[in-house]
Amino acid sequence: MTKLFMNNHQYNNTMKYTFLIAFIFFSFVLSAQKTSVFIEAESFSNTGGWVIDQQFINEMGSPYLMAHGMGIPGKDAETIVKFPKTGKYYLFVRTKNWAAQWSDAEAPGRFQVLINGKPVNKTFGTEKSDWDWIEGGEVEITQKETSIALHDLSGFNGRCDALIFSADSEFKPVNELNDLSAYRHEMLGIPDKPKNAGTYDFVVVGGGMGGVCAAISAARLGVKVALIQNRPVLGGNNSSEVRVHLGARIKQEPWPNLGNLVNEIGPEQGGNAQPKDYYEDDKKLKAVLAEKNITLFLNCNADGVKMEGNKIAAVTAQSIITGERFIFKAPLFADCTGDGTIGFLAGAEFMQGRENRDVFGEQTAPEVSDNLTMGASVQWFSNKKEKPAPFPDIKWGIEINEEKSHALTRGDWDWETGMGIDQTKDFERVRDYGMLVVFSNWAYIKNHSTVKDKFADEQLQWVAFIAGKRETRRLVGDYVLNENDLRNRTVYPDGTAPTTWTMDLHYPHPENAELFPDAPFRSIAKHIKIYPYPIPFRCLYSKNVSNLLMAGRHISVSHVALGTTRLMRTIGMEGEVIGMAASICKKEKTTPRGVYQHYFAQMEKLMDKGIGDASLPNKQTYNMGGTLMEE
């Protein structure tokens, strides 16, 4: 087992722009009886044309490899596996037929397992709609060091979690999540006690704009920070993986220097679903690595907390590549996950869905509470080629006809699914349906529509496999910002980052919902104008977890108020503010609530000065369609 770990103190000039955690790892461990070999797919030394997907660890127990080829089979994922002996083994592959819940036609995600270049006598990804072990039959291993590969047959998101080679003909793998987790740890030799990742002043979980700004803000004020991100890139929805522009305005009263940090690290160009370079992932990474007080942990998924009374003592996290576990200790933590994951694990009070009108007296709220949330977007675009670019005429998609189709070359924010579905517990289905409708629509346009000749040279160039969420949990703080505060501009003494976007709430598109009543996939936005409004600091820390700050779409707001605070420039400023609060907590040995009650004058001085480079020109602000907003 070989691991290469670098923190920002160890970067030299040639490595500075590479990811902090890189693993070259051949994942194999023998069982106590030396009869089985277990291989995590995400640990393959060469992932080829497959991508590592970690979004659903809590649902299915692990990251996995996915063949995201958009209709074109990708290169094989390969690794070398060391077997204890040659001879007969029985193969098991944990996989699923991801489209089976919508179609009983031929499965989209078909793939083969190759042993030293030769396929076993089984096609995988064709059977169960839920994650399970599929028998691959008897195989012969002729070399102790053997090449194992995953061979994509379709280009349509075949997925593999893990493989087991067992010499025991009676062996049956476990699939229940708790048992399977214990089995993984045993087979991979992962100790029960996590590795100490260090002790910090401030641990920030989540590497979106809120988390990045929180980490940089605190670090520049002398705070020792660990920044934990569960993807290989920073930026969250503003990364090249999701491709959402930075919305809302910065540099507003009463603190016009708040937002200089967002301006400093944000990309120059705007627009959704644009080419990768628009989102400047390296710019965000470079900014974090330049801070001597930040230790960055990429590809680490925080999934546990250790409590001491009503405060967090430590956070545990798992490498999404190797499964290795780490523990992070600090007197102060920030939940910048978007889902409120750390707060939820810590027992923080939270809200989910739409509150009824009586809860906050909001006129936009429904009369009866419900589970409707804004959805997640799977964006996409095509490019025009110099010659015809065929696309498979798929049989496993949803039914599309001329009336139901959308003759477009780009899917923007309004390709939105999952409204009314719990996107913390069932998000894989939400994301998969988002991809399904893109492929279904595109196959119809390319092969059957009345405009297919106009689309003959168009090739599907990019489809997001990391879906952009808008709303899940909202953690409750000492104050819950609501519609009346925003409409009446009720400004509180602890006002911080200004929110400037409209109260922008999404609903299923009426026409699309009529055509697809069971699962609409297009949305509309309803806007309520507001004046720029300073978010109370009491919305940025937990009500009942004493040392937890937060920045993101999960701060303490009502469902209606979330419509304005969820924009990423605003979230970045929230991060800048809680980084300042962390410095005061360290200096005064206090809690976030203590900052509000006793030291808010220090916060005001810091917000007045700001953290970012004030000399840079203010980047222009784009609306949802990627066009410039009027000032």
LINKARA-V570143 format. One record per residue. N is the residue number from 0. RES is the residue in three letters. PSI is psi in whole degrees, -180 to 180 (999 if undefined). BURIAL is b if it has 16 or more other ideal C-beta (glycine too) atoms within 10 Angstrom, else e. D_CENTER is the distance of its C-alpha to the mean C-alpha in Angstrom with 1 decimal. Layout:
N,RES,PSI,BURIAL,D_CENTER
N,RES,PSI,BURIAL,D_CENTER
This chain:
0,MET,125,e,27.7
1,THR,129,e,26.8
2,LYS,134,e,24.1
3,LEU,116,e,23.8
4,PHE,131,e,22.4
5,MET,132,b,22.8
6,ASN,178,b,22.3
7,ASN,-14,b,23.1
8,HIS,-20,e,26.7
9,GLN,1,e,27.2
10,TYR,133,b,26.0
11,ASN,-180,e,28.9
12,ASN,-35,e,29.2
13,THR,-20,e,28.4
14,MET,-2,e,25.1
15,LYS,-28,e,23.8
16,TYR,7,e,21.3
17,THR,167,e,20.0
18,PHE,148,b,17.0
19,LEU,-41,b,18.1
20,ILE,115,b,17.7
21,ALA,136,b,19.0
22,PHE,131,b,20.4
23,ILE,106,e,23.3
24,PHE,118,b,23.6
25,PHE,108,b,25.8
26,SER,103,b,24.6
27,PHE,136,b,27.7
28,VAL,135,b,29.6
29,LEU,147,e,32.7
30,SER,170,b,33.3
31,ALA,-31,e,36.2
32,GLN,1,e,38.5
33,LYS,34,e,37.4
34,THR,-14,e,37.0
35,SER,151,b,33.3
36,VAL,127,b,30.7
37,PHE,131,b,27.0
38,ILE,118,b,24.5
39,GLU,127,b,20.7
40,ALA,-38,b,19.6
41,GLU,-13,b,16.7
42,SER,3,b,19.6
43,PHE,138,b,21.6
44,SER,-26,e,23.1
45,ASN,109,e,22.7
46,THR,-7,b,19.8
47,GLY,-129,b,21.7
48,GLY,11,b,20.2
49,TRP,153,b,17.6
50,VAL,152,b,13.9
51,ILE,124,b,12.1
52,ASP,117,b,9.4
53,GLN,5,b,8.1
54,GLN,-20,b,5.9
55,PHE,30,b,9.4
56,ILE,-43,b,11.2
57,ASN,-24,e,12.7
58,GLU,-43,e,13.9
59,MET,1,b,15.5
60,GLY,-6,b,15.9
61,SER,158,b,14.4
62,PRO,168,b,12.3
63,TYR,169,b,14.3
64,LEU,140,b,15.6
65,MET,136,b,15.5
66,ALA,83,b,18.1
67,HIS,78,b,16.5
68,GLY,-3,b,19.8
69,MET,43,b,20.1
70,GLY,-4,b,23.5
71,ILE,117,b,24.6
72,PRO,136,b,24.6
73,GLY,174,b,23.0
74,LYS,153,e,24.6
75,ASP,144,b,25.0
76,ALA,135,b,22.8
77,GLU,151,b,25.5
78,THR,168,b,26.4
79,ILE,129,e,29.6
80,VAL,134,b,30.3
81,LYS,119,e,33.2
82,PHE,149,b,35.2
83,PRO,-26,e,37.9
84,LYS,161,e,40.4
85,THR,170,e,41.0
86,GLY,-157,e,41.9
87,LYS,132,e,40.7
88,TYR,161,b,37.1
89,TYR,126,b,35.3
90,LEU,138,b,31.8
91,PHE,136,b,29.0
92,VAL,126,b,25.6
93,ARG,117,b,22.6
94,THR,-172,b,21.2
95,LYS,160,b,21.2
96,ASN,98,b,22.4
97,TRP,-22,b,19.3
98,ALA,1,b,21.5
99,ALA,-26,b,24.3
100,GLN,-11,e,23.4
101,TRP,-18,b,24.3
102,SER,144,b,27.0
103,ASP,14,e,29.6
104,ALA,-179,e,30.2
105,GLU,135,e,29.6
106,ALA,144,b,26.1
107,PRO,-36,b,23.8
108,GLY,54,b,22.1
109,ARG,140,b,25.3
110,PHE,164,b,25.6
111,GLN,157,b,28.2
112,VAL,126,b,28.5
113,LEU,134,b,30.9
114,ILE,113,b,33.1
115,ASN,42,e,34.8
116,GLY,-5,e,34.1
117,LYS,132,e,35.5
118,PRO,143,e,33.6
119,VAL,165,b,34.1
120,ASN,58,e,35.8
121,LYS,138,e,32.8
122,THR,130,b,30.1
123,PHE,166,b,26.7
124,GLY,17,b,24.0
125,THR,-4,b,26.8
126,GLU,-98,e,27.4
127,LYS,148,e,25.5
128,SER,-15,e,22.8
129,ASP,158,e,21.3
130,TRP,128,b,20.3
131,ASP,166,e,23.7
132,TRP,127,b,26.0
133,ILE,129,b,28.0
134,GLU,132,e,31.4
135,GLY,0,b,32.1
136,GLY,-174,e,35.7
137,GLU,134,e,38.0
138,VAL,156,b,37.4
139,GLU,123,e,39.6
140,ILE,118,b,38.3
141,THR,-10,e,41.0
142,GLN,142,e,39.6
143,LYS,-33,e,38.1
144,GLU,109,e,35.6
145,THR,139,b,34.1
146,SER,127,e,31.7
147,ILE,134,b,29.0
148,ALA,153,b,27.0
149,LEU,122,b,24.8
150,HIS,111,b,26.3
151,ASP,132,b,24.5
152,LEU,-12,b,27.0
153,SER,-28,b,25.3
154,GLY,8,b,22.3
155,PHE,59,b,20.6
156,ASN,36,b,17.7
157,GLY,147,b,19.8
158,ARG,143,b,17.9
159,CYS,124,b,19.3
160,ASP,-52,b,18.2
161,ALA,164,b,21.5
162,LEU,146,b,25.2
163,ILE,131,b,28.3
164,PHE,115,b,31.8
165,SER,135,b,34.3
166,ALA,-5,b,38.1
167,ASP,117,e,38.8
168,SER,-18,e,39.7
169,GLU,-1,e,39.2
170,PHE,136,b,35.6
171,LYS,120,e,33.0
172,PRO,151,b,29.4
173,VAL,152,e,27.8
174,ASN,-16,e,24.8
175,GLU,137,e,24.4
176,LEU,-45,e,21.2
177,ASN,-44,e,23.1
178,ASP,-40,e,25.8
179,LEU,-38,b,23.5
180,SER,-44,e,21.6
181,ALA,-40,e,25.0
182,TYR,-44,b,26.2
183,ARG,-48,b,23.3
184,HIS,-41,e,24.2
185,GLU,-48,e,27.9
186,MET,-31,b,27.6
187,LEU,-4,b,25.4
188,GLY,29,e,27.6
189,ILE,121,b,24.9
190,PRO,154,e,26.9
191,ASP,-35,e,26.5
192,LYS,121,e,26.6
193,PRO,156,b,23.5
194,LYS,138,e,24.3
195,ASN,117,e,24.9
196,ALA,0,b,22.4
197,GLY,166,e,24.7
198,THR,133,e,25.7
199,TYR,168,b,24.4
200,ASP,-29,b,25.3
201,PHE,124,b,21.8
202,VAL,121,b,18.5
203,VAL,122,b,15.4
204,VAL,119,b,12.1
205,GLY,121,b,9.0
206,GLY,30,b,9.4
207,GLY,-167,b,8.8
208,MET,-37,b,12.3
209,GLY,-48,b,13.3
210,GLY,-42,b,12.8
211,VAL,-46,b,14.3
212,CYS,-37,b,17.2
213,ALA,-45,b,17.8
214,ALA,-46,b,18.2
215,ILE,-44,b,20.4
216,SER,-49,b,22.4
217,ALA,-43,b,23.2
218,ALA,-41,b,24.0
219,ARG,-16,b,26.4
220,LEU,18,b,28.1
221,GLY,17,e,28.9
222,VAL,133,b,26.2
223,LYS,119,b,25.0
224,VAL,139,b,21.2
225,ALA,128,b,18.6
226,LEU,118,b,15.1
227,ILE,124,b,12.6
228,GLN,134,b,9.2
229,ASN,14,b,7.4
230,ARG,168,b,7.2
231,PRO,-6,b,10.6
232,VAL,161,b,10.3
233,LEU,163,b,10.2
234,GLY,-18,b,9.9
235,GLY,-126,b,6.4
236,ASN,-19,b,7.8
237,ASN,12,b,10.9
238,SER,171,b,10.1
239,SER,-11,b,11.8
240,GLU,-31,b,8.9
241,VAL,-43,b,8.6
242,ARG,56,b,12.0
243,VAL,134,b,12.7
244,HIS,166,b,15.7
245,LEU,112,b,16.4
246,GLY,166,b,18.3
247,ALA,176,b,21.1
248,ARG,157,b,23.7
249,ILE,-179,b,24.3
250,LYS,52,b,27.7
251,GLN,159,b,29.1
252,GLU,150,e,31.7
253,PRO,2,e,32.3
254,TRP,77,b,30.3
255,PRO,-14,e,30.4
256,ASN,-7,b,29.2
257,LEU,133,b,25.8
258,GLY,-13,b,23.4
259,ASN,-32,b,25.2
260,LEU,-43,b,22.3
261,VAL,-44,b,19.8
262,ASN,-36,b,22.5
263,GLU,-40,b,23.0
264,ILE,-10,b,19.6
265,GLY,159,b,18.4
266,PRO,159,b,19.2
267,GLU,-33,e,22.6
268,GLN,159,b,21.9
269,GLY,-176,b,20.3
270,GLY,148,b,19.4
271,ASN,156,b,16.6
272,ALA,55,b,16.3
273,GLN,173,b,18.4
274,PRO,155,e,19.1
275,LYS,-42,e,16.8
276,ASP,-20,e,19.1
277,TYR,-25,b,18.8
278,TYR,-7,b,15.6
279,GLU,57,b,17.3
280,ASP,-42,b,14.6
281,ASP,-29,e,17.7
282,LYS,-43,e,19.0
283,LYS,-43,b,16.3
284,LEU,-45,b,16.6
285,LYS,-40,e,20.3
286,ALA,-41,b,20.5
287,VAL,-44,b,18.8
288,LEU,-20,b,21.0
289,ALA,-14,e,24.0
290,GLU,116,b,23.9
291,LYS,-21,e,26.2
292,ASN,4,b,25.0
293,ILE,131,b,21.3
294,THR,122,b,20.3
295,LEU,133,b,16.9
296,PHE,95,b,15.1
297,LEU,160,b,12.5
298,ASN,33,b,11.2
299,CYS,125,b,11.9
300,ASN,113,b,10.2
301,ALA,124,b,12.2
302,ASP,11,b,13.6
303,GLY,154,e,17.1
304,VAL,153,b,19.4
305,LYS,126,e,23.1
306,MET,147,e,25.1
307,GLU,100,e,28.5
308,GLY,-126,e,29.8
309,ASN,20,e,27.6
310,LYS,155,b,25.8
311,ILE,128,b,23.0
312,ALA,-32,e,24.8
313,ALA,157,b,22.0
314,VAL,137,b,18.4
315,THR,148,b,17.9
316,ALA,159,b,15.2
317,GLN,134,b,15.1
318,SER,130,b,14.9
319,ILE,-4,b,12.8
320,ILE,-49,b,15.7
321,THR,-16,b,18.7
322,GLY,-4,b,17.9
323,GLU,142,b,19.9
324,ARG,147,b,19.5
325,PHE,155,b,19.9
326,ILE,137,b,21.0
327,PHE,124,b,20.7
328,LYS,143,b,23.5
329,ALA,160,b,24.1
330,PRO,-11,b,26.0
331,LEU,141,b,23.1
332,PHE,156,b,19.4
333,ALA,130,b,16.7
334,ASP,107,b,13.8
335,CYS,32,b,11.4
336,THR,-18,b,8.3
337,GLY,-38,b,8.6
338,ASP,-2,b,9.4
339,GLY,33,b,12.3
340,THR,-47,b,11.7
341,ILE,-42,b,14.3
342,GLY,-44,b,16.7
343,PHE,-47,b,16.6
344,LEU,-28,b,17.4
345,ALA,-2,b,20.1
346,GLY,21,e,21.7
347,ALA,144,b,21.0
348,GLU,137,e,22.3
349,PHE,166,b,19.8
350,MET,156,b,20.2
351,GLN,141,b,18.5
352,GLY,-164,b,19.9
353,ARG,127,b,22.8
354,GLU,150,b,25.6
355,ASN,168,e,29.1
356,ARG,-29,b,31.3
357,ASP,-21,e,33.3
358,VAL,-49,e,30.6
359,PHE,3,b,30.5
360,GLY,32,e,33.1
361,GLU,130,b,30.8
362,GLN,-24,e,32.4
363,THR,-17,b,29.3
364,ALA,153,b,28.1
365,PRO,160,e,29.3
366,GLU,-31,e,32.4
367,VAL,133,e,30.8
368,SER,146,b,27.4
369,ASP,-179,e,25.0
370,ASN,13,e,21.5
371,LEU,122,b,20.6
372,THR,164,b,17.4
373,MET,154,b,16.0
374,GLY,-166,b,13.9
375,ALA,144,b,10.9
376,SER,132,b,12.0
377,VAL,99,b,12.2
378,GLN,165,b,14.2
379,TRP,163,b,16.8
380,PHE,162,b,20.1
381,SER,164,b,23.2
382,ASN,147,e,25.8
383,LYS,127,e,29.5
384,LYS,172,e,31.2
385,GLU,-9,e,34.9
386,LYS,167,e,35.7
387,PRO,139,e,34.6
388,ALA,95,b,31.1
389,PRO,157,e,31.3
390,PHE,138,b,28.5
391,PRO,141,b,29.0
392,ASP,84,e,30.5
393,ILE,149,b,28.2
394,LYS,-10,e,29.7
395,TRP,6,b,26.7
396,GLY,-177,b,25.0
397,ILE,160,b,25.8
398,GLU,122,e,29.2
399,ILE,137,b,29.4
400,ASN,-172,e,32.6
401,GLU,-41,e,34.0
402,GLU,-36,e,33.5
403,LYS,-13,e,29.9
404,SER,162,b,28.7
405,HIS,110,b,27.2
406,ALA,78,e,28.8
407,LEU,159,e,26.2
408,THR,3,b,24.9
409,ARG,133,b,21.6
410,GLY,118,b,19.2
411,ASP,-158,b,17.9
412,TRP,-28,b,16.0
413,ASP,3,b,18.5
414,TRP,85,b,17.3
415,GLU,127,b,15.7
416,THR,168,b,15.6
417,GLY,6,b,15.2
418,MET,129,b,17.4
419,GLY,-1,e,19.2
420,ILE,140,b,17.0
421,ASP,106,e,15.3
422,GLN,6,b,11.5
423,THR,-24,b,11.2
424,LYS,-24,e,13.8
425,ASP,38,e,14.0
426,PHE,-26,b,10.7
427,GLU,-40,b,11.6
428,ARG,-39,b,14.7
429,VAL,-50,b,13.2
430,ARG,-44,b,11.2
431,ASP,-39,b,14.3
432,TYR,-36,b,16.6
433,GLY,-43,b,14.9
434,MET,-40,b,15.7
435,LEU,-45,b,19.0
436,VAL,-33,b,20.3
437,VAL,-50,b,19.6
438,PHE,-39,b,21.5
439,SER,-47,b,24.2
440,ASN,-44,b,24.9
441,TRP,-40,b,25.1
442,ALA,-39,b,27.4
443,TYR,-47,b,29.7
444,ILE,-43,b,29.9
445,LYS,-31,b,30.7
446,ASN,-21,e,33.1
447,HIS,-20,e,34.7
448,SER,165,b,34.4
449,THR,-14,e,37.3
450,VAL,19,e,35.5
451,LYS,-31,e,34.5
452,ASP,-36,e,36.9
453,LYS,-24,e,35.2
454,PHE,7,b,31.9
455,ALA,-37,e,33.6
456,ASP,2,e,32.5
457,GLU,131,b,28.9
458,GLN,132,b,26.3
459,LEU,115,b,22.7
460,GLN,-37,b,21.1
461,TRP,131,b,17.3
462,VAL,126,b,15.1
463,ALA,134,b,11.3
464,PHE,-14,b,9.9
465,ILE,109,b,6.2
466,ALA,144,b,7.2
467,GLY,108,b,7.4
468,LYS,154,b,8.0
469,ARG,-33,b,11.2
470,GLU,127,b,12.5
471,THR,-109,b,12.4
472,ARG,156,b,14.4
473,ARG,119,b,16.5
474,LEU,142,b,18.1
475,VAL,128,b,21.8
476,GLY,-165,b,23.6
477,ASP,-16,b,27.3
478,TYR,145,b,27.1
479,VAL,110,b,25.2
480,LEU,136,b,25.3
481,ASN,176,b,26.5
482,GLU,-40,b,27.9
483,ASN,-38,e,31.4
484,ASP,-43,b,30.5
485,LEU,-43,b,29.0
486,ARG,-42,b,31.8
487,ASN,-4,e,34.6
488,ARG,56,e,33.0
489,THR,99,e,33.8
490,VAL,127,e,33.1
491,TYR,157,e,32.9
492,PRO,-20,e,34.2
493,ASP,30,b,30.8
494,GLY,140,b,29.1
495,THR,-120,b,26.5
496,ALA,131,b,23.9
497,PRO,135,b,25.1
498,THR,135,b,23.2
499,THR,-18,b,24.7
500,TRP,162,b,22.9
501,THR,165,b,24.6
502,MET,99,b,23.6
503,ASP,102,b,21.6
504,LEU,137,b,21.1
505,HIS,144,b,20.0
506,TYR,156,b,22.0
507,PRO,138,b,22.6
508,HIS,126,b,24.9
509,PRO,-43,e,28.4
510,GLU,-42,e,29.6
511,ASN,-38,b,26.5
512,ALA,-31,b,26.7
513,GLU,-38,e,30.3
514,LEU,-31,b,29.9
515,PHE,69,b,26.9
516,PRO,-30,e,27.8
517,ASP,-31,e,25.8
518,ALA,80,b,22.4
519,PRO,155,b,22.4
520,PHE,10,b,19.8
521,ARG,153,b,20.9
522,SER,165,b,20.9
523,ILE,160,e,23.0
524,ALA,133,b,22.6
525,LYS,129,e,25.4
526,HIS,137,e,26.0
527,ILE,117,b,28.0
528,LYS,145,e,29.2
529,ILE,163,b,29.2
530,TYR,155,e,30.7
531,PRO,135,e,28.6
532,TYR,126,b,28.0
533,PRO,120,b,27.4
534,ILE,128,b,24.8
535,PRO,140,b,26.7
536,PHE,-30,b,25.7
537,ARG,-13,b,26.1
538,CYS,-4,b,22.9
539,LEU,12,b,20.9
540,TYR,157,b,21.9
541,SER,144,b,22.1
542,LYS,-37,b,25.4
543,ASN,-1,e,25.9
544,VAL,109,b,23.9
545,SER,-21,b,26.2
546,ASN,34,b,24.2
547,LEU,115,b,20.7
548,LEU,166,b,19.7
549,MET,146,b,16.6
550,ALA,130,b,15.2
551,GLY,-169,b,12.7
552,ARG,-3,b,12.8
553,HIS,19,b,13.9
554,ILE,179,b,17.1
555,SER,86,b,20.5
556,VAL,158,b,21.2
557,SER,167,b,22.5
558,HIS,-43,b,20.8
559,VAL,-45,b,23.1
560,ALA,-28,b,22.6
561,LEU,-28,b,18.8
562,GLY,-25,b,19.7
563,THR,-36,b,20.6
564,THR,-10,b,18.7
565,ARG,-1,b,15.1
566,LEU,146,b,15.9
567,MET,-28,b,14.3
568,ARG,-39,b,17.8
569,THR,-45,b,18.6
570,ILE,-40,b,15.5
571,GLY,-41,b,16.5
572,MET,-37,b,20.0
573,GLU,-43,b,19.0
574,GLY,-43,b,17.5
575,GLU,-42,b,20.8
576,VAL,-46,b,22.7
577,ILE,-25,b,21.3
578,GLY,-39,b,21.8
579,MET,-45,b,25.4
580,ALA,-37,b,25.7
581,ALA,-38,b,24.6
582,SER,-36,b,27.5
583,ILE,-41,b,29.9
584,CYS,-43,b,28.9
585,LYS,-48,b,29.7
586,LYS,-44,e,32.9
587,GLU,2,e,34.2
588,LYS,54,e,32.9
589,THR,-179,b,31.6
590,THR,168,b,28.7
591,PRO,-42,b,26.6
592,ARG,-37,b,29.1
593,GLY,-36,b,31.8
594,VAL,-46,b,30.6
595,TYR,-45,b,30.9
596,GLN,-32,e,34.3
597,HIS,-21,e,36.0
598,TYR,24,b,34.4
599,PHE,-23,b,33.0
600,ALA,-35,e,35.6
601,GLN,-38,b,34.0
602,MET,-43,b,30.6
603,GLU,-40,b,32.6
604,LYS,-42,e,34.0
605,LEU,-42,b,30.7
606,MET,-34,b,29.2
607,ASP,-37,e,32.4
608,LYS,-39,e,32.1
609,GLY,169,b,28.3
610,ILE,-32,b,26.5
611,GLY,177,b,25.7
612,ASP,108,e,28.3
613,ALA,-11,b,30.4
614,SER,-13,e,32.4
615,LEU,144,e,29.7
616,PRO,143,e,30.2
617,ASN,122,e,27.9
618,LYS,148,b,25.5
619,GLN,155,e,26.1
620,THR,135,b,23.9
621,TYR,150,b,22.8
622,ASN,-173,e,22.5
623,MET,-28,b,20.2
624,GLY,0,e,22.2
625,GLY,6,b,22.0
626,THR,158,e,25.6
627,LEU,137,e,27.0
628,MET,148,e,27.3
629,GLU,139,e,30.8
630,GLU,999,e,31.4
